[in-house]
Amino acid sequence: MIAVIKVVPIKNSLLQVSLSDGREGIFNIMPYCTSDYFKEILQDDYFRQVRLFFRGIGWPHGQDIGPDTIANDLVPAETLKVA
């Protein structure tokens, strides 16, 4: 079972993520912020409160994304310019 073992907010809805299977990369939460429930994540102060939640990631008001979704959409960091 894959699990997120580290998550670091970068900027503009991008997260640096490390998975238990050794993969690391960038996960963009923007595609998941289309509903009212997830829109709060678009506020930078709230976005930066991301934490490990079970095997995925989550925020204080209950928004969460599972490890399978993250693993599926993880992009190797070297393919993105994040500066």
BELGI-V347018 format. One record per residue. N is the residue number from 1. RES is the residue in three letters. PHI is phi in degrees with one decimal (NA if undefined). OMEGA is omega in whole degrees, 0 to 359 (999 if undefined). Layout:
n->N res->RES phi->PHI omega->OMEGA
n->N res->RES phi->PHI omega->OMEGA
This chain:
n->1 res->MET phi->NA omega->179
n->2 res->ILE phi->-77.0 omega->175
n->3 res->ALA phi->-140.5 omega->172
n->4 res->VAL phi->-78.8 omega->180
n->5 res->ILE phi->-109.9 omega->177
n->6 res->LYS phi->-156.3 omega->175
n->7 res->VAL phi->-140.7 omega->180
n->8 res->VAL phi->-132.6 omega->176
n->9 res->PRO phi->-68.6 omega->179
n->10 res->ILE phi->-102.6 omega->177
n->11 res->LYS phi->-172.9 omega->172
n->12 res->ASN phi->46.5 omega->176
n->13 res->SER phi->75.4 omega->179
n->14 res->LEU phi->-101.2 omega->179
n->15 res->LEU phi->-123.6 omega->171
n->16 res->GLN phi->-85.5 omega->186
n->17 res->VAL phi->-127.2 omega->171
n->18 res->SER phi->-116.9 omega->180
n->19 res->LEU phi->-106.8 omega->182
n->20 res->SER phi->-65.7 omega->179
n->21 res->ASP phi->-89.9 omega->177
n->22 res->GLY phi->97.5 omega->179
n->23 res->ARG phi->-73.9 omega->175
n->24 res->GLU phi->-136.6 omega->178
n->25 res->GLY phi->174.8 omega->183
n->26 res->ILE phi->-108.9 omega->176
n->27 res->PHE phi->-118.3 omega->180
n->28 res->ASN phi->-98.2 omega->181
n->29 res->ILE phi->-83.9 omega->184
n->30 res->MET phi->-52.4 omega->180
n->31 res->PRO phi->-61.4 omega->182
n->32 res->TYR phi->-97.2 omega->184
n->33 res->CYS phi->-101.8 omega->181
n->34 res->THR phi->-88.9 omega->180
n->35 res->SER phi->-92.2 omega->178
n->36 res->ASP phi->-58.3 omega->182
n->37 res->TYR phi->-61.7 omega->182
n->38 res->PHE phi->-97.5 omega->184
n->39 res->LYS phi->-59.0 omega->179
n->40 res->GLU phi->-58.1 omega->180
n->41 res->ILE phi->-64.0 omega->180
n->42 res->LEU phi->-71.1 omega->175
n->43 res->GLN phi->-79.4 omega->189
n->44 res->ASP phi->-55.1 omega->181
n->45 res->ASP phi->-60.9 omega->179
n->46 res->TYR phi->-74.6 omega->178
n->47 res->PHE phi->-51.8 omega->183
n->48 res->ARG phi->-72.4 omega->177
n->49 res->GLN phi->-88.5 omega->180
n->50 res->VAL phi->-57.9 omega->180
n->51 res->ARG phi->-143.6 omega->172
n->52 res->LEU phi->-65.5 omega->181
n->53 res->PHE phi->-141.2 omega->189
n->54 res->PHE phi->51.5 omega->179
n->55 res->ARG phi->-99.9 omega->181
n->56 res->GLY phi->-115.6 omega->179
n->57 res->ILE phi->-128.6 omega->180
n->58 res->GLY phi->-158.3 omega->180
n->59 res->TRP phi->-124.3 omega->187
n->60 res->PRO phi->-56.3 omega->184
n->61 res->HIS phi->-94.7 omega->172
n->62 res->GLY phi->100.3 omega->178
n->63 res->GLN phi->-67.4 omega->178
n->64 res->ASP phi->-149.9 omega->178
n->65 res->ILE phi->-133.7 omega->185
n->66 res->GLY phi->-78.7 omega->184
n->67 res->PRO phi->-66.2 omega->180
n->68 res->ASP phi->-66.9 omega->177
n->69 res->THR phi->-63.3 omega->180
n->70 res->ILE phi->-62.6 omega->180
n->71 res->ALA phi->-60.3 omega->181
n->72 res->ASN phi->-67.1 omega->185
n->73 res->ASP phi->-105.3 omega->181
n->74 res->LEU phi->-69.3 omega->180
n->75 res->VAL phi->-113.9 omega->178
n->76 res->PRO phi->-55.2 omega->185
n->77 res->ALA phi->-56.8 omega->184
n->78 res->GLU phi->-67.7 omega->179
n->79 res->THR phi->-87.1 omega->181
n->80 res->LEU phi->-118.1 omega->170
n->81 res->LYS phi->-99.6 omega->188
n->82 res->VAL phi->-108.2 omega->184
n->83 res->ALA phi->-56.5 omega->999
